């Protein structure tokens, strides 16, 4: 008996199970998600993105720049009733377009496990340490001309501070031409992947993985993402960073 217990104690721990999109099928079928959202799922691949972000029930997660709420609702369903979603909409966005505030209120009002967060773009006032933060197609906005120089660095540091040690940040954005840095953020609404990595590693994050979920190599990366000829068909990168700890 002693020998068997000793051997059991020395046995290596089983590796954590790798999550797949199938693990989130029930969450994505939650009736809280309207039909209009489900119609977008084929292109936006929410199950695959949740698996890449390693979202688990009961987690506290942040949606940094929630937009119309598509991923806020996805995250709400994935973390479940014991989880929490902090849905951030920058005050500058709401001041520019009142509908952003209305979309935030409507989205959060329909989700019992979500709260609305606003404040300066570079200083999201999340209310507690988070397990995961996602930001979808909005990191480039930190480099738009209306925002002062240094906004990207300040926001990157704020996202780092908002996470628990070991927490995850997932960034999805429209690809710019390699080597262009943040040059095309304002004109094309694109950003060079390398510029994102540089900003976030400078803030203390470690790049952990990249997923080709939204890769479209045929995109020349030279058109504005809102151009009807390319909208919905842009090349996008998905990066997972981790806060050491």
C-alpha positions in Angstrom: 0.0 0.0 0.0 2.8 2.4 0.9 4.6 1.6 -2.3 1.5 2.2 -4.4 0.8 5.5 -2.7 4.4 6.6 -3.3 4.2 5.7 -6.9 1.0 7.5 -7.3 2.5 10.6 -5.7 5.4 10.5 -8.1 3.3 10.0 -11.2 3.4 13.1 -13.5 0.2 15.2 -13.5 -2.0 14.7 -16.5 -1.7 17.6 -19.0 -4.7 20.0 -19.0 -7.3 19.1 -21.6 -7.1 21.2 -24.8 -10.3 23.0 -25.3 -12.0 22.9 -28.7 -14.9 24.8 -30.3 -17.1 21.9 -29.5 -16.7 22.6 -25.8 -18.7 25.8 -26.3 -21.5 24.5 -28.4 -24.1 24.6 -25.5 -23.0 28.1 -24.5 -23.3 29.4 -28.1 -26.8 27.9 -28.3 -27.9 30.1 -25.3 -31.1 31.9 -26.2 -29.5 35.1 -24.9 -27.8 35.3 -28.3 -30.1 36.7 -30.9 -30.6 35.3 -34.4 -28.7 38.2 -35.9 -25.6 37.1 -33.9 -25.9 33.5 -34.9 -26.0 34.5 -38.5 -22.5 36.0 -38.1 -21.0 33.0 -36.4 -19.7 31.3 -39.5 -17.4 34.2 -40.2 -16.6 35.2 -36.7 -15.9 31.7 -35.4 -16.8 32.4 -31.7 -16.3 28.8 -30.5 -12.8 28.7 -32.0 -12.0 32.0 -30.5 -13.3 31.0 -27.0 -11.1 27.9 -27.2 -8.1 30.0 -28.2 -8.7 32.3 -25.3 -9.2 29.3 -22.9 -12.4 30.8 -21.4 -13.9 28.7 -18.7 -17.2 28.8 -16.8 -17.1 31.0 -13.7 -14.3 33.3 -14.9 -14.3 37.1 -14.7 -13.6 38.4 -18.2 -13.3 41.8 -19.9 -14.5 42.9 -23.3 -12.3 45.8 -24.2 -14.2 48.0 -26.6 -17.4 46.0 -26.8 -18.9 47.7 -29.9 -22.3 46.4 -30.6 -22.0 43.6 -28.0 -21.6 40.5 -30.2 -18.6 39.1 -28.2 -20.0 40.4 -24.9 -23.0 38.1 -25.4 -20.6 35.2 -26.5 -18.5 35.7 -23.3 -21.6 36.0 -21.1 -22.8 32.6 -22.3 -19.4 31.0 -22.0 -18.6 32.1 -18.4 -22.2 31.2 -17.3 -24.2 32.4 -14.3 -21.2 32.1 -11.9 -19.0 34.2 -14.2 -18.8 37.9 -14.8 -18.3 40.0 -18.0 -17.1 43.6 -17.7 -18.1 45.2 -21.0 -16.0 48.3 -21.7 -17.0 51.1 -24.0 -14.6 54.1 -24.2 -16.1 57.4 -23.0 -14.6 59.0 -26.1 -16.5 56.7 -28.4 -19.8 57.4 -26.5 -19.1 61.1 -26.8 -18.5 60.8 -30.5 -21.6 58.6 -31.2 -24.3 58.3 -28.6 -25.4 55.0 -30.0 -22.3 53.3 -28.5 -23.7 54.1 -25.1 -27.1 52.9 -26.0 -25.7 49.7 -27.4 -23.8 49.2 -24.2 -26.9 49.7 -22.0 -29.1 47.5 -24.1 -26.5 44.7 -24.2 -25.6 44.7 -20.5 -29.3 45.1 -19.5 -30.1 41.8 -21.1 -27.2 39.9 -19.5 -27.5 39.1 -15.7 -23.8 38.4 -15.4 -22.5 41.5 -17.2 -21.7 45.0 -16.1 -21.1 48.2 -18.1 -17.7 49.8 -17.8 -16.7 53.2 -19.3 -14.0 55.7 -18.8 -11.0 57.0 -20.8 -9.9 54.8 -23.7 -6.4 54.5 -22.2 -7.6 53.8 -18.6 -10.4 51.2 -18.6 -11.8 51.1 -15.1 -12.4 47.4 -14.6 -13.8 46.7 -11.2 -11.8 43.6 -10.2 -8.8 41.5 -11.4 -9.8 39.6 -14.5 -8.9 36.1 -15.7 -9.1 37.1 -19.4 -9.6 40.2 -21.6 -10.5 40.1 -25.3 -10.3 43.0 -27.7 -11.7 42.4 -31.2 -10.8 44.6 -34.1 -10.2 47.6 -31.9 -6.5 47.6 -30.8 -5.7 49.8 -33.8 -8.1 52.4 -32.6 -5.7 53.3 -29.9 -3.6 54.8 -32.6 -6.3 56.9 -34.3 -5.3 60.6 -34.8 -7.9 62.0 -32.3 -6.1 60.2 -29.5 -2.8 61.7 -28.1 0.5 60.1 -28.6 1.1 57.4 -26.0 -2.5 56.2 -25.8 -1.5 52.8 -27.0 1.2 52.4 -24.5 -1.0 53.6 -21.6 -3.9 51.3 -22.6 -1.5 48.3 -22.9 -0.2 49.0 -19.4 -3.8 49.3 -18.1 -4.8 46.0 -19.7 -1.7 44.3 -18.0 -2.7 45.8 -14.6 -6.3 44.7 -15.0 -5.4 41.0 -15.3 -4.7 38.5 -12.6 -1.1 37.1 -12.6 -1.3 34.3 -15.2 -4.2 36.0 -16.9 -4.7 36.1 -20.7 -5.2 38.9 -23.2 -6.5 38.0 -26.7 -6.2 40.5 -29.5 -7.8 40.2 -32.9 -7.3 42.9 -35.5 -7.1 43.7 -39.2 -3.7 43.1 -40.6 -1.7 46.0 -42.1 1.3 45.6 -44.4 4.3 44.1 -42.6 6.6 46.8 -41.4 4.0 49.6 -41.5 3.7 49.8 -37.7 0.7 51.9 -36.7 0.8 54.1 -39.9 -2.5 52.7 -41.3 -4.5 52.7 -38.1 -6.3 56.0 -38.9 -6.6 55.7 -42.7 -7.2 52.0 -43.3 -8.2 50.9 -39.7 -5.4 48.3 -39.8 -2.3 47.7 -37.7 0.9 45.7 -38.3 0.9 42.6 -36.1 4.4 43.3 -35.1 3.4 46.7 -33.7 0.8 45.0 -31.4 3.4 42.6 -30.2 5.9 45.3 -29.5 3.4 47.4 -27.5 2.1 44.6 -25.4 5.5 43.0 -24.7 6.7 46.5 -23.6 3.8 46.5 -21.1 5.0 43.2 -19.7 3.0 40.6 -21.6 4.5 37.4 -23.1 3.2 36.4 -26.5 2.0 32.8 -26.1 0.3 31.8 -29.3 -1.1 32.8 -32.6 -4.1 31.3 -34.3 -4.9 31.5 -38.1 -8.6 31.7 -37.5 -9.2 34.7 -39.7 -6.2 34.5 -42.0 -7.0 35.6 -45.6 -3.7 35.7 -47.5 -5.4 37.0 -50.6 -6.1 40.3 -48.9 -3.4 42.8 -50.1 -3.9 44.8 -46.9 -4.0 48.0 -48.8 -7.7 48.9 -48.6 -9.8 50.5 -45.9 -11.5 47.7 -44.0 -14.9 49.4 -44.5 -14.5 49.4 -48.3 -17.4 47.2 -49.6 -14.9 45.3 -51.8 -13.0 44.0 -48.8 -15.4 44.4 -45.8 -15.8 41.1 -44.0 -13.0 39.6 -46.0 -9.9 41.2 -44.4 -6.9 39.3 -43.3 -6.9 39.3 -39.5 -4.5 38.0 -36.8 -5.4 36.5 -33.5 -2.8 36.6 -30.7 -2.8 35.3 -27.2 -0.7 37.0 -24.6 -0.2 36.0 -21.0 0.6 38.1 -17.9 3.5 36.3 -16.1 2.7 35.0 -12.6 
